[in-house]
Amino acid sequence: QLEVLHYRLSISSKHHGSPAQPSYQALHAYQESFKPTEEHVLVVRLLVKHLHAFSNSLKPEPLSPSAHSHTASPLEEFKRVVIPRFVQEKLYIFLQHCFGHWPLDASFRAVLEMWLSYLQPWRYAPEKPPQSSESVPRVVSEKWAAFIQENLLMYTKLFVGFLNRALRTDLVSPKNALMVFRVAKVFAQPNLAEMILKGEQLFLEPELVIPHRQHRLFMTPTLGGSFLSSWPPTITDASFKVKSHVYSLEGQDFQYKQMFGPEVRNLVLKLAQLICQAQQTAKSISDHSAETTATQSFFSWFRFTPSEMNGSYTGNDLDEIGQDSIKKTDEYLEKALEYLCEIFKLNEAQLTQMMMKCGTAQDENGKKQLPDCIESEDGLILTPLGRYQMINGLRRFEVQYQGDTELQPIRSYENAALVRLLFRLSSVLNERFADQMEALCSREDFVGRLCRYHLTNPHLMQKIRYSPVVKDRTNQNWGPRISLRFLASYRTLTYLLIIYFVASWFYIGPVGCTSIILIGYFLYAIIMTFFFEGWKPHEH
C-alpha cells in the first residue's frame, strides 16, 4: 500500500504541534459543532472562482531544451500549488460535511454551485469558447485530465453523496429538480465522464507489493512535483498521483466505490425511476388542479364543495408550485434523465420499461391507479411516493363505509342536531312499519318498483373494492327502510330555503309550497322508476 499519508501528516504535525489526523478523521472531529451558513458557502464559492482564475493564469512551460534550466518564479510556483496544497483538503472536508448535514431543501443549491464551480476550472481559463458554439456543449480539453485525476474524490465520491441526497428529496419541487438537472448537465459535458473513468482506472491499477514499513518519500503532489525515489516501472506517475490524492484524503484503509461501478449504477437507475415518478406526480397535480377548479364554481357560493360531500381531501401544493413551475419541473427532469443516460450509457430498454411502469395505467374499473405501493408478506405497503400522493389528494384507496349508512360520522356539510333528530325519527318509522315495507318492496309490479325507489333497496348487493389487500367484500343487507338524513345536509336546506323564498314571491305559503314539493318529487320518482330503478336518491 502507498504510505503517502505519513509524510504529509508528519509535516502537518510539526507545524501544528499535535498528532496529525487524516481528513476523514478531522471531519468527524468538528462536524457536530460546525454549522456553515449560506453566506459562508457563497464566500467560499467566490474564493474558489478567484483561485481557479489565478491558477489558470499560469504561463505554459516552454518546450525548448533550455526550459529545464529555467527556474520558475515564486509567483508562478505559487499559482501551481495553491489549490492542491492549501485548498483541496480543506474544501473536500467542508463539502463532505455540507453534503452530509445540510437540510434536504432548496438552500442546498448554494453548496451545489460551490462544488460545481470547483469541478470546472476550465470555465475560468483565459481562453473563451467561440461565440458561434454557445448552443453546443463545450468539450473538456485533455489538458484538464491531470486536474481531474488529482481531484478524483471531488468528482466521484461527492457525486455518490449527491445521489444519496437526491434519492431522499422531493423532485416534484422545481428547485430540487433544477439541482438534479445542474449536476447531470455538468457531468454530461463531452469527454468529462471518460476522463473520470480514466482516473478511476489509474487508481485501480495494481502496484508492486512493497514491505509495509518502507516509506515512500515524495514532494507534495502538485502539477510540477517530482519524485525523490526511484519507482518500479509497474506504477506510473499518473497512477501514483491519483493514489496519493485518494489515500491522503481518506486514509489507506479507504474502500473506494467506483463511480461507474455496478453499485453506483444501481443508484443512478433508482434516481431515474424516481425522476419518472416525479414527472408523473407533477402531471397528476396539474390534471387534478384543473379538475378541482372546474367543479368548484357553483358550490363555492354555499361554502362547501363536492370534495366535502364525499369527505375526501383534495388539497395539494400546486398553489405554492404553480402551473408554470410544473412545466419547468418536467423540463428539468426530462433533460436530467437524458444527461444521466449519456453519462452512464443506460440501457434504453430499461428506461422504456421504467417509463411504462410509472405511466398512467388504469385499473379494471377504469378508475385511476391506487397510491404507489410495494408488495410484502403482510400485503401492500405505501412507498414515499404513495404517501405523497395520498397527502396531496392525487390518489386514494377506494375504501367505502361498510356499516349502517345511518350511523356514519357526521360530516362537516351536515347539521349535527338535525342528523340526530332525523335518525331518531327514521328509526321509529322503520321499526313500526318494517313488515309493511318488506312486503311492498318484495312485489314485482309497479308499486314494488316505486317502493324500492323510495326506500333503501334491500336486495342490492354491491361488490366494493375494500382495500388493496382484501379486494372484495359484500355489503350487509340492512332491509328496506326510510332514510331522512339527506334533509340534514346544508345543501338540501339551502335549496329548500331558496324554493320557499321564491314561492313567497307568488304568495304561496309554507304548507302549499311543501305540498308542491312533495307532489313534484312523487311525479319525478314515478318517471325515474320507469327508466332508472337502480338509481337511489338517498345513497351518497
C-alpha positions as CSV (number, residue, x, y, z in Angstrom):
1,Q,0.0,0.0,0.0
2,L,1.0,3.6,-0.5
3,E,2.2,5.4,2.6
4,V,1.8,8.8,1.1
5,L,-0.2,10.0,4.1
6,H,2.6,9.6,6.7
7,Y,4.8,12.2,5.0
8,R,2.1,14.8,4.9
9,L,0.9,14.1,8.4
10,S,4.5,14.3,9.8
11,I,4.9,17.7,8.2
12,S,1.5,18.8,9.4
13,S,2.3,17.7,13.0
14,K,5.4,19.8,13.0
15,H,3.5,23.0,12.2
16,H,0.6,22.4,14.5
17,G,2.3,20.7,17.4
18,S,-0.3,17.9,17.6
19,P,-0.7,14.5,16.2
20,A,-2.0,14.8,12.6
21,Q,-5.2,13.3,11.5
22,P,-6.4,12.2,8.1
23,S,-9.1,14.4,6.6
24,Y,-11.8,11.8,7.3
25,Q,-10.9,11.8,11.0
26,A,-10.7,15.6,11.1
27,L,-14.2,15.7,9.6
28,H,-15.7,13.7,12.5
29,A,-13.7,15.9,15.0
30,Y,-15.6,19.1,14.2
31,Q,-18.7,18.2,12.3
32,E,-21.0,18.2,15.3
33,S,-20.3,21.9,16.2
34,F,-19.7,23.3,12.7
35,K,-22.8,24.7,11.1
36,P,-22.0,26.8,8.0
37,T,-24.4,29.3,6.7
38,E,-25.5,30.0,3.2
39,E,-23.5,33.3,3.2
40,H,-20.4,31.3,4.3
41,V,-20.8,28.9,1.3
42,L,-21.2,31.8,-1.1
43,V,-18.0,33.4,0.1
44,V,-16.2,30.0,-0.3
45,R,-17.5,29.7,-3.8
46,L,-16.3,33.2,-4.6
47,L,-12.8,32.2,-3.3
48,V,-12.8,29.0,-5.5
49,K,-13.6,31.1,-8.6
50,H,-10.8,33.5,-7.9
51,L,-8.4,30.7,-7.2
52,H,-9.2,29.0,-10.4
53,A,-8.8,32.2,-12.4
54,F,-5.5,32.8,-10.5
55,S,-4.1,29.3,-11.2
56,N,-5.2,29.3,-14.8
57,S,-3.2,32.5,-15.4
58,L,-0.1,30.3,-15.1
59,K,2.2,30.7,-18.2
60,P,2.6,27.5,-20.2
61,E,6.0,25.9,-19.9
62,P,8.2,26.3,-23.0
63,L,9.1,23.2,-24.9
64,S,12.7,24.3,-25.8
65,P,15.7,22.4,-24.3
66,S,16.6,25.5,-22.3
67,A,13.4,25.2,-20.4
68,H,14.9,22.7,-18.0
69,S,17.5,25.3,-16.9
70,H,14.8,27.9,-16.4
71,T,13.7,28.4,-12.8
72,A,10.1,29.3,-12.2
73,S,9.4,32.5,-10.3
74,P,7.9,32.2,-6.8
75,L,4.6,33.6,-8.1
76,E,4.4,31.0,-10.9
77,E,5.2,28.3,-8.4
78,F,2.5,29.6,-6.0
79,K,-0.1,29.5,-8.8
80,R,0.8,25.9,-9.5
81,V,0.5,24.7,-5.9
82,V,-2.1,27.0,-4.3
83,I,-5.1,24.7,-4.9
84,P,-3.7,21.2,-4.3
85,R,-1.6,22.2,-1.3
86,F,-3.7,24.8,0.5
87,V,-7.3,24.4,-0.6
88,Q,-8.1,20.9,-1.8
89,E,-8.1,19.0,1.5
90,K,-10.0,21.7,3.5
91,L,-12.5,22.2,0.7
92,Y,-13.1,18.4,0.5
93,I,-13.8,18.2,4.2
94,F,-16.1,21.2,4.0
95,L,-18.0,19.7,1.1
96,Q,-18.4,16.4,2.8
97,H,-19.7,18.0,5.9
98,C,-22.2,20.0,3.9
99,F,-23.3,17.0,1.8
100,G,-23.9,15.0,5.0
101,H,-25.5,17.6,7.2
102,W,-27.2,20.2,5.0
103,P,-31.0,20.2,5.2
104,L,-32.8,18.4,2.3
105,D,-34.3,21.7,0.9
106,A,-33.6,24.2,-1.9
107,S,-30.9,26.0,0.2
108,F,-28.5,23.2,-0.8
109,R,-28.3,25.0,-4.1
110,A,-25.5,27.2,-2.7
111,V,-23.4,24.2,-1.7
112,L,-24.1,22.6,-5.1
113,E,-22.9,25.5,-7.1
114,M,-19.8,25.9,-5.0
115,W,-19.0,22.2,-5.7
116,L,-19.7,22.5,-9.4
117,S,-17.5,25.7,-9.6
118,Y,-14.6,23.7,-8.2
119,L,-15.2,20.8,-10.6
120,Q,-15.0,23.1,-13.7
121,P,-11.7,25.1,-13.7
122,W,-11.9,25.4,-17.5
123,R,-14.8,27.9,-17.0
124,Y,-12.2,30.3,-15.6
125,A,-9.5,29.7,-18.1
126,P,-8.2,32.7,-20.1
127,E,-9.3,31.3,-23.5
128,K,-13.0,31.7,-24.3
129,P,-15.1,29.4,-26.5
130,P,-16.2,30.9,-29.8
131,Q,-19.5,32.7,-29.8
132,S,-21.0,30.6,-32.5
133,S,-20.8,27.5,-30.4
134,E,-22.8,28.7,-27.4
135,S,-25.6,26.1,-28.0
136,V,-23.1,23.3,-28.5
137,P,-21.7,21.7,-25.3
138,R,-18.1,22.7,-24.7
139,V,-15.7,19.7,-24.9
140,V,-13.5,19.4,-21.9
141,S,-9.9,19.5,-23.1
142,E,-7.4,16.7,-22.4
143,K,-5.2,19.2,-20.6
144,W,-7.6,19.1,-17.7
145,A,-7.0,15.4,-17.2
146,A,-4.3,15.9,-14.6
147,F,-6.6,18.2,-12.5
148,I,-9.5,15.6,-12.7
149,Q,-7.2,12.8,-11.7
150,E,-5.7,14.7,-8.8
151,N,-9.2,15.6,-7.6
152,L,-10.8,12.3,-8.3
153,L,-12.8,12.1,-5.0
154,M,-14.2,15.5,-5.6
155,Y,-15.9,14.1,-8.7
156,T,-16.7,10.6,-7.7
157,K,-17.4,10.3,-4.0
158,L,-19.2,13.6,-3.8
159,F,-21.3,12.6,-6.8
160,V,-22.3,9.5,-4.9
161,G,-23.1,11.7,-2.0
162,F,-25.3,13.9,-4.2
163,L,-27.1,10.8,-5.5
164,N,-28.0,9.7,-2.0
165,R,-29.4,13.2,-1.3
166,A,-31.4,13.3,-4.5
167,L,-33.0,10.0,-3.7
168,R,-34.4,11.5,-0.5
169,T,-35.7,14.8,-1.9
170,D,-39.0,15.7,-3.4
171,L,-38.2,16.0,-7.1
172,V,-41.6,17.5,-7.9
173,S,-40.3,20.7,-6.4
174,P,-38.9,22.8,-9.3
175,K,-35.9,23.9,-7.2
176,N,-34.9,20.3,-6.3
177,A,-35.4,19.3,-10.0
178,L,-33.2,22.1,-11.0
179,M,-30.3,20.9,-8.8
180,V,-30.5,17.4,-10.3
181,F,-30.5,18.9,-13.8
182,R,-27.5,21.1,-13.0
183,V,-25.4,18.2,-11.7
184,A,-26.3,16.0,-14.6
185,K,-25.6,18.7,-17.1
186,V,-22.1,19.4,-15.7
187,F,-21.1,15.7,-15.6
188,A,-22.5,15.2,-19.1
189,Q,-20.0,17.6,-20.7
190,P,-18.3,15.9,-23.6
191,N,-15.1,14.0,-22.6
192,L,-15.6,14.6,-18.8
193,A,-17.0,11.2,-18.0
194,E,-14.3,9.5,-20.0
195,M,-11.5,11.4,-18.1
196,I,-13.1,10.5,-14.7
197,L,-13.3,6.8,-15.8
198,K,-9.6,7.1,-16.8
199,G,-8.8,8.4,-13.3
200,E,-10.6,5.5,-11.7
201,Q,-8.7,3.1,-13.8
202,L,-5.4,4.7,-12.8
203,F,-6.4,4.4,-9.1
204,L,-7.3,0.7,-9.5
205,E,-4.1,0.0,-11.4
206,P,-2.2,-2.7,-9.5
207,E,1.1,-1.8,-7.9
208,L,4.2,-3.7,-6.9
209,V,4.0,-5.1,-3.4
210,I,6.4,-3.3,-1.1
211,P,7.0,-4.0,2.6
212,H,4.6,-2.2,4.9
213,R,7.3,-0.3,6.8
214,Q,9.1,1.0,3.7
215,H,8.2,4.7,3.4
216,R,7.9,6.4,0.0
217,L,9.0,9.9,0.2
218,F,7.7,12.4,-2.3
219,M,7.1,16.0,-2.8
220,T,3.7,17.5,-2.1
221,P,1.6,16.4,-5.1
222,T,1.4,19.3,-7.4
223,L,1.3,19.8,-11.1
224,G,5.0,20.1,-11.2
225,G,6.1,17.9,-8.3
226,S,9.0,15.4,-8.9
227,F,9.7,12.1,-7.1
228,L,12.7,11.7,-4.9
229,S,12.9,8.0,-5.0
230,S,13.2,5.5,-7.9
231,W,10.0,3.7,-8.8
232,P,9.4,0.4,-10.5
233,P,8.1,0.7,-14.0
234,T,4.9,-1.1,-13.0
235,I,3.4,2.0,-11.4
236,T,3.1,5.2,-13.5
237,D,3.5,8.7,-12.4
238,A,-0.2,9.5,-13.0
239,S,-1.3,6.4,-11.1
240,F,0.8,7.4,-8.1
241,K,-0.7,10.9,-8.1
242,V,-4.2,9.5,-8.1
243,K,-3.5,7.1,-5.3
244,S,-1.7,9.7,-3.2
245,H,-4.7,12.0,-3.6
246,V,-7.2,9.4,-2.5
247,Y,-5.2,8.0,0.4
248,S,-4.1,11.4,1.7
249,L,-7.8,12.5,1.9
250,E,-9.4,9.2,3.1
251,G,-6.6,7.1,4.6
252,Q,-5.0,3.9,3.4
253,D,-7.9,1.7,4.6
254,F,-10.4,3.5,2.4
255,Q,-12.6,1.3,0.3
256,Y,-13.1,3.1,-3.0
257,K,-16.6,3.0,-4.6
258,Q,-16.3,3.2,-8.4
259,M,-18.5,5.9,-9.9
260,F,-19.1,3.7,-13.0
261,G,-19.3,0.5,-11.0
262,P,-22.5,-1.6,-10.5
263,E,-23.3,-0.2,-7.1
264,V,-23.4,3.4,-8.2
265,R,-25.1,2.4,-11.4
266,N,-28.0,0.9,-9.4
267,L,-28.3,4.2,-7.5
268,V,-28.5,6.0,-10.9
269,L,-31.2,3.7,-12.0
270,K,-33.1,4.3,-8.8
271,L,-32.8,8.1,-9.4
272,A,-34.0,7.6,-13.0
273,Q,-37.1,5.7,-11.7
274,L,-37.7,8.5,-9.1
275,I,-37.4,11.1,-11.9
276,C,-40.1,9.2,-13.9
277,Q,-42.3,9.0,-10.8
278,A,-41.8,12.7,-10.1
279,Q,-42.8,13.6,-13.7
280,Q,-45.9,11.5,-13.3
281,T,-46.8,13.1,-10.0
282,A,-46.3,16.6,-11.4
283,K,-48.6,15.7,-14.2
284,S,-51.2,14.3,-11.8
285,I,-51.0,17.5,-9.7
286,S,-51.6,19.6,-12.8
287,D,-54.5,17.5,-14.0
288,H,-56.1,17.2,-10.6
289,S,-55.9,21.0,-10.1
290,A,-57.7,21.5,-13.4
291,E,-60.5,19.1,-12.4
292,T,-60.9,20.6,-9.0
293,T,-61.1,24.2,-10.4
294,A,-63.8,23.1,-12.9
295,T,-66.0,21.6,-10.1
296,Q,-65.8,24.5,-7.6
297,S,-67.7,27.2,-9.5
298,F,-71.2,26.8,-8.2
299,F,-70.9,25.1,-4.8
300,S,-68.3,27.7,-3.6
301,W,-71.2,30.1,-3.2
302,F,-72.6,27.9,-0.4
303,R,-69.3,27.5,1.4
304,F,-68.9,23.8,0.5
305,T,-67.5,21.9,-2.5
306,P,-68.1,18.4,-4.0
307,S,-64.9,17.2,-2.2
308,E,-66.7,17.9,1.1
309,M,-69.7,15.8,0.1
310,N,-67.7,12.6,-0.1
311,G,-65.3,13.5,2.8
312,S,-62.2,13.4,0.7
313,Y,-59.2,15.8,0.9
314,T,-58.2,17.3,-2.4
315,G,-55.6,19.8,-1.3
316,N,-52.2,19.8,-2.9
317,D,-49.2,22.1,-3.1
318,L,-50.0,23.4,-6.6
319,D,-50.8,26.8,-5.1
320,E,-47.1,27.0,-4.0
321,I,-45.7,25.4,-7.1
322,G,-47.9,26.9,-9.9
323,Q,-48.6,25.6,-13.4
324,D,-45.5,27.3,-14.9
325,S,-43.3,25.8,-12.4
326,I,-44.8,22.4,-13.1
327,K,-43.8,22.8,-16.7
328,K,-40.2,23.8,-15.7
329,T,-40.0,20.8,-13.4
330,D,-40.9,18.4,-16.2
331,E,-38.3,20.1,-18.5
332,Y,-35.6,19.9,-15.9
333,L,-36.3,16.2,-15.1
334,E,-36.5,15.3,-18.7
335,K,-33.2,16.8,-19.5
336,A,-31.6,15.4,-16.4
337,L,-32.7,11.9,-17.3
338,E,-31.3,12.4,-20.8
339,Y,-27.9,13.5,-19.4
340,L,-27.8,10.6,-17.0
341,C,-28.3,8.2,-19.9
342,E,-25.4,9.8,-21.7
343,I,-23.1,9.7,-18.7
344,F,-23.8,6.1,-17.6
345,K,-24.8,4.7,-21.0
346,L,-28.1,3.5,-19.6
347,N,-29.9,0.8,-21.5
348,E,-32.8,2.2,-23.5
349,A,-34.9,-0.9,-22.9
350,Q,-34.6,-0.5,-19.1
351,L,-35.7,3.2,-19.3
352,T,-38.7,2.3,-21.6
353,Q,-39.8,-0.4,-19.1
354,M,-39.4,2.1,-16.3
355,M,-41.5,4.7,-18.0
356,M,-44.2,2.2,-18.7
357,K,-44.1,1.2,-15.0
358,C,-44.6,4.8,-14.0
359,G,-47.3,5.5,-16.6
360,T,-50.9,6.4,-16.1
361,A,-52.3,2.9,-16.3
362,Q,-55.9,2.3,-15.3
363,D,-57.3,-0.5,-13.2
364,E,-60.1,-2.9,-14.2
365,N,-62.8,-0.4,-13.1
366,G,-61.5,2.3,-15.4
367,K,-60.5,4.4,-12.4
368,K,-57.2,6.0,-11.5
369,Q,-54.5,3.8,-10.0
370,L,-54.2,3.2,-6.3
371,P,-51.4,5.0,-4.5
372,D,-47.9,3.7,-5.2
373,C,-47.3,0.5,-3.1
374,I,-44.8,-2.3,-2.8
375,E,-45.8,-5.9,-2.1
376,S,-44.7,-7.6,1.1
377,E,-45.7,-10.7,3.2
378,D,-48.2,-8.6,5.1
379,G,-49.8,-7.1,2.0
380,L,-49.2,-3.8,0.2
381,I,-47.1,-1.1,1.9
382,L,-47.1,2.6,0.9
383,T,-43.9,3.9,-0.7
384,P,-42.8,7.6,0.0
385,L,-44.3,8.4,-3.4
386,G,-47.6,6.7,-2.4
387,R,-47.7,8.7,0.9
388,Y,-47.1,11.9,-1.1
389,Q,-49.9,11.1,-3.5
390,M,-52.4,10.4,-0.6
391,I,-51.4,13.6,1.3
392,N,-51.9,15.7,-1.7
393,G,-55.2,14.0,-2.7
394,L,-53.8,12.7,-6.0
395,R,-54.7,9.1,-5.4
396,R,-56.6,7.2,-2.7
397,F,-57.7,3.8,-1.8
398,E,-61.4,3.1,-2.7
399,V,-62.4,2.4,0.9
400,Q,-66.1,2.8,1.4
401,Y,-68.1,2.7,4.6
402,Q,-69.4,-0.9,5.2
403,G,-71.6,-0.4,8.2
404,D,-75.0,1.1,8.7
405,T,-75.2,4.2,6.5
406,E,-77.4,5.9,9.1
407,L,-74.5,5.6,11.7
408,Q,-71.8,7.2,9.5
409,P,-69.9,10.0,11.2
410,I,-71.5,13.4,10.9
411,R,-69.9,15.3,8.0
412,S,-68.8,18.9,8.0
413,Y,-71.6,19.8,5.5
414,E,-74.3,18.4,7.8
415,N,-76.1,19.9,10.7
416,A,-75.3,17.7,13.7
417,A,-78.6,18.4,15.6
418,L,-80.7,17.6,12.5
419,V,-78.7,14.4,11.8
420,R,-79.5,13.1,15.3
421,L,-83.1,14.2,15.2
422,L,-83.8,12.7,11.8
423,F,-82.1,9.5,12.8
424,R,-84.5,9.0,15.8
425,L,-87.4,9.8,13.5
426,S,-86.3,7.3,10.8
427,S,-85.6,4.6,13.5
428,V,-89.2,5.0,14.9
429,L,-90.7,4.8,11.4
430,N,-88.6,1.8,10.3
431,E,-89.3,-0.1,13.5
432,R,-93.0,0.5,13.3
433,F,-93.5,-0.2,9.6
434,A,-90.7,-2.8,8.9
435,D,-93.1,-5.6,7.9
436,Q,-95.2,-3.4,5.6
437,M,-92.1,-2.0,3.8
438,E,-90.7,-5.5,3.3
439,A,-94.0,-6.7,1.8
440,L,-94.2,-3.7,-0.6
441,C,-90.6,-3.9,-1.7
442,S,-91.0,-7.7,-2.4
443,R,-93.7,-7.0,-5.0
444,E,-92.7,-7.3,-8.7
445,D,-95.3,-4.8,-10.0
446,F,-95.0,-1.0,-10.5
447,V,-95.8,-0.4,-6.8
448,G,-92.9,-2.6,-5.7
449,R,-90.6,-0.8,-8.1
450,L,-91.8,2.5,-6.8
451,C,-91.3,1.5,-3.2
452,R,-87.8,0.2,-3.9
453,Y,-87.0,3.6,-5.4
454,H,-88.2,5.5,-2.4
455,L,-86.8,3.1,0.2
456,T,-83.3,1.7,0.6
457,N,-83.0,-1.3,-1.8
458,P,-82.9,-4.5,0.3
459,H,-81.7,-6.7,-2.5
460,L,-78.7,-4.6,-3.7
461,M,-75.5,-6.5,-3.0
462,Q,-72.6,-4.4,-4.3
463,K,-69.1,-5.6,-4.8
464,I,-66.8,-2.9,-3.5
465,R,-63.0,-2.5,-3.6
466,Y,-62.5,-2.6,0.1
467,S,-58.7,-2.4,0.4
468,P,-55.6,-3.3,-1.6
469,V,-55.2,-6.5,0.4
470,V,-58.7,-7.8,0.8
471,K,-60.1,-7.0,-2.6
472,D,-63.8,-7.9,-2.5
473,R,-66.4,-7.8,0.3
474,T,-70.2,-7.6,0.2
475,N,-72.4,-5.2,1.9
476,Q,-74.6,-6.4,4.7
477,N,-78.4,-6.5,3.9
478,W,-80.0,-4.0,6.3
479,G,-83.5,-4.4,4.9
480,P,-85.9,-1.8,3.4
481,R,-86.1,1.4,5.4
482,I,-86.6,5.1,5.3
483,S,-83.6,7.4,5.3
484,L,-84.2,11.1,6.1
485,R,-80.6,12.0,6.7
486,F,-80.3,13.8,3.4
487,L,-82.5,16.6,4.9
488,A,-79.7,17.5,7.4
489,S,-77.4,18.5,4.6
490,Y,-76.7,22.2,4.3
491,R,-77.0,21.9,0.6
492,T,-80.6,20.5,0.8
493,L,-81.5,23.1,3.4
494,T,-80.1,25.8,1.1
495,Y,-82.2,24.6,-1.8
496,L,-85.3,24.4,0.4
497,L,-84.8,27.9,1.6
498,I,-84.4,29.2,-1.9
499,I,-87.6,27.4,-3.0
500,Y,-89.6,28.8,-0.1
501,F,-88.2,32.2,-0.7
502,V,-89.2,32.1,-4.4
503,A,-92.6,30.7,-3.6
504,S,-93.3,33.6,-1.2
505,W,-93.0,36.0,-4.2
506,F,-96.0,34.2,-5.7
507,Y,-97.9,34.4,-2.4
508,I,-97.6,30.6,-1.7
509,G,-97.4,29.8,1.9
510,P,-95.1,27.2,3.6
511,V,-97.8,24.5,3.6
512,G,-98.7,25.0,0.0
513,C,-95.0,25.1,-1.0
514,T,-94.4,21.8,0.9
515,S,-97.3,20.1,-0.9
516,I,-96.0,21.3,-4.3
517,I,-92.5,19.9,-3.4
518,L,-93.9,16.5,-2.4
519,I,-96.1,16.3,-5.5
520,G,-93.3,17.3,-7.7
521,Y,-90.9,14.8,-6.1
522,F,-93.5,12.0,-6.4
523,L,-94.1,12.7,-10.1
524,Y,-90.3,12.8,-10.6
525,A,-89.9,9.5,-8.8
526,I,-92.6,7.8,-11.0
527,I,-90.9,8.9,-14.1
528,M,-87.5,7.8,-12.9
529,T,-88.9,4.4,-11.8
530,F,-89.6,3.6,-15.4
531,F,-86.1,4.2,-16.6
532,F,-83.6,4.1,-13.7
533,E,-84.9,1.8,-11.0
534,G,-81.4,1.1,-9.7
535,W,-80.5,4.8,-9.1
536,K,-81.1,5.7,-5.5
537,P,-81.7,9.3,-4.3
538,H,-80.8,8.6,-0.7
539,E,-77.4,6.9,-1.3
540,H,-74.4,9.1,-1.2
